Amino acid sequence: MTKTVPLDLSVNGQGHRCFAHAHHTLLHVLRETLQLTGTKRGCNQGICGACTVLIDGEVVRSCLSIAANCQSREITTIEGVGDERWLSEVQQAFLDEGAVQCGFCTPGMVLVATALLTRNPKPSDCEIRDGLSGNLCRCSGYVKIIKAVRRASGRNR
């Protein structure tokens, strides 16, 4: 049996000391060790975007990231974007536009949209589509998701 290594991770502004095998992905540690299950396991190959998190504000596929390499970095999961008492503007826009169907892709979509709007507060529809392009939604035609990002940017209130 392989040994575990200690990890000191900063997730959603809180420090976490945990132990994981050296080969464990960030997705595994988030879901299985820290019980932050908002980050979804989809394709497990970095293609679908369901496992998207932000690391130091940048979009990252947690299924492809070794957890030990994420120490000394700020990790944001969907649980760190808003909570049951306060939704972020992006989350509220997704709700207002009906951009949530089954909800499996929603955490990744919200995080990608949050990163996009941080970099570019007033993206064009083309820039929104490009920003969302690495995240797959199997339920929708993306129309309501694009409208939600547009709403969160303040372009269609």
Wavefront OBJ file of the C-alpha trace (Angstrom):
o trace
v 0.000 0.000 0.000
v 1.299 3.467 -0.852
v 1.791 6.056 1.829
v -0.257 9.191 2.155
v 1.314 12.621 2.210
v 0.160 15.612 4.240
v -1.452 18.409 2.263
v -2.145 21.964 3.334
v -4.786 23.333 0.981
v -6.545 26.686 0.962
v -10.066 26.048 -0.278
v -12.709 28.774 -0.375
v -10.636 30.949 1.923
v -10.158 28.284 4.596
v -7.078 26.246 5.372
v -7.433 22.468 5.303
v -4.884 19.944 6.516
v -5.528 16.539 5.009
v -3.723 13.431 3.858
v -3.835 11.945 0.383
v -1.872 9.626 -1.814
v 0.660 11.429 -3.981
v -1.268 10.481 -7.133
v -4.679 11.707 -5.937
v -6.273 14.406 -8.012
v -7.643 17.606 -6.607
v -11.113 16.375 -7.595
v -10.667 13.264 -5.444
v -9.455 15.250 -2.432
v -12.231 17.846 -2.750
v -15.024 15.297 -3.040
v -13.793 12.351 -0.980
v -11.608 13.930 1.696
v -13.044 17.425 2.164
v -16.634 16.405 1.280
v -17.040 19.365 -1.105
v -19.272 17.568 -3.571
v -20.361 20.556 -5.655
v -17.424 19.847 -7.943
v -18.627 17.010 -10.168
v -16.838 13.997 -11.618
v -17.867 13.814 -15.252
v -15.599 12.452 -17.954
v -12.531 12.324 -15.659
v -10.446 13.306 -18.707
v -10.641 17.108 -18.585
v -13.076 17.365 -21.481
v -16.525 18.062 -19.991
v -15.729 20.803 -17.446
v -17.937 19.368 -14.683
v -14.910 19.290 -12.353
v -13.959 22.932 -12.957
v -12.540 24.903 -10.047
v -10.624 28.160 -9.888
v -7.028 28.099 -8.745
v -5.684 31.565 -8.076
v -8.629 32.814 -10.145
v -7.805 30.696 -13.198
v -10.052 27.967 -14.614
v -8.624 24.511 -13.875
v -9.896 20.976 -14.429
v -9.597 19.384 -10.992
v -9.712 15.865 -12.456
v -6.369 16.548 -14.155
v -4.701 18.392 -11.263
v -2.616 16.523 -8.721
v -3.738 17.711 -5.285
v -0.176 17.946 -3.936
v 0.629 20.481 -6.663
v -2.163 22.768 -5.432
v -0.599 23.656 -2.091
v 0.160 27.370 -1.561
v -2.573 28.247 -4.062
v -6.102 29.542 -3.493
v -8.693 27.003 -4.653
v -12.272 28.124 -5.207
v -15.058 25.598 -5.625
v -18.730 26.283 -6.225
v -19.215 26.176 -2.456
v -16.987 29.265 -2.219
v -18.871 31.344 -4.787
v -22.077 31.837 -2.815
v -24.175 30.050 -0.249
v -27.809 29.343 0.580
v -28.220 32.844 2.054
v -26.440 34.803 -0.682
v -26.034 33.901 -4.347
v -23.313 35.487 -6.433
v -24.431 37.623 -9.380
v -23.625 34.764 -11.736
v -25.594 32.252 -9.674
v -28.550 34.642 -9.427
v -28.437 35.242 -13.188
v -28.465 31.476 -13.839
v -31.526 31.213 -11.610
v -33.283 34.244 -13.149
v -32.701 33.027 -16.719
v -33.667 29.411 -16.013
v -30.190 28.310 -17.074
v -30.218 25.286 -14.765
v -31.727 22.056 -15.990
v -30.333 18.889 -14.450
v -27.683 20.980 -12.658
v -24.728 18.653 -13.250
v -22.796 21.141 -15.388
v -23.919 24.200 -13.437
v -21.078 24.408 -10.884
v -18.456 24.323 -13.638
v -20.416 26.756 -15.805
v -20.806 29.204 -12.904
v -17.089 29.071 -12.123
v -16.085 29.548 -15.768
v -18.520 32.458 -16.097
v -17.217 33.982 -12.859
v -13.632 33.824 -14.131
v -14.675 35.248 -17.510
v -16.509 38.198 -15.948
v -13.586 38.895 -13.639
v -11.256 39.159 -16.650
v -13.781 40.794 -18.979
v -16.752 42.424 -17.193
v -18.642 43.182 -20.437
v -17.987 40.282 -22.818
v -19.667 40.059 -26.201
v -21.835 37.028 -26.944
v -18.938 35.615 -28.976
v -16.596 36.046 -26.004
v -19.157 34.409 -23.717
v -19.463 31.419 -26.065
v -15.687 31.181 -26.278
v -15.372 31.397 -22.493
v -17.910 28.621 -21.970
v -16.602 26.437 -24.800
v -14.681 24.032 -22.552
v -17.764 23.142 -20.505
v -20.376 20.780 -21.852
v -24.072 20.831 -21.064
v -25.973 17.784 -22.227
v -29.423 19.208 -21.380
v -29.594 22.583 -23.073
v -28.800 24.425 -26.242
v -26.734 26.877 -24.164
v -29.096 29.757 -25.018
v -30.207 30.320 -21.419
v -26.658 29.873 -20.117
v -25.392 32.566 -22.489
v -28.305 34.801 -21.462
v -27.403 34.241 -17.810
v -23.795 35.294 -18.341
v -24.991 38.296 -20.316
v -27.361 39.201 -17.449
v -24.576 38.821 -14.872
v -22.459 41.205 -16.939
v -25.261 43.776 -16.749
v -25.888 43.693 -20.495
v -29.573 42.708 -20.376
v -31.294 43.734 -17.202
l 1 2 3 4 5 6 7 8 9 10 11 12 13 14 15 16 17 18 19 20 21 22 23 24 25 26 27 28 29 30 31 32 33 34 35 36 37 38 39 40 41 42 43 44 45 46 47 48 49 50 51 52 53 54 55 56 57 58 59 60 61 62 63 64 65 66 67 68 69 70 71 72 73 74 75 76 77 78 79 80 81 82 83 84 85 86 87 88 89 90 91 92 93 94 95 96 97 98 99 100 101 102 103 104 105 106 107 108 109 110 111 112 113 114 115 116 117 118 119 120 121 122 123 124 125 126 127 128 129 130 131 132 133 134 135 136 137 138 139 140 141 142 143 144 145 146 147 148 149 150 151 152 153 154 155 156 157
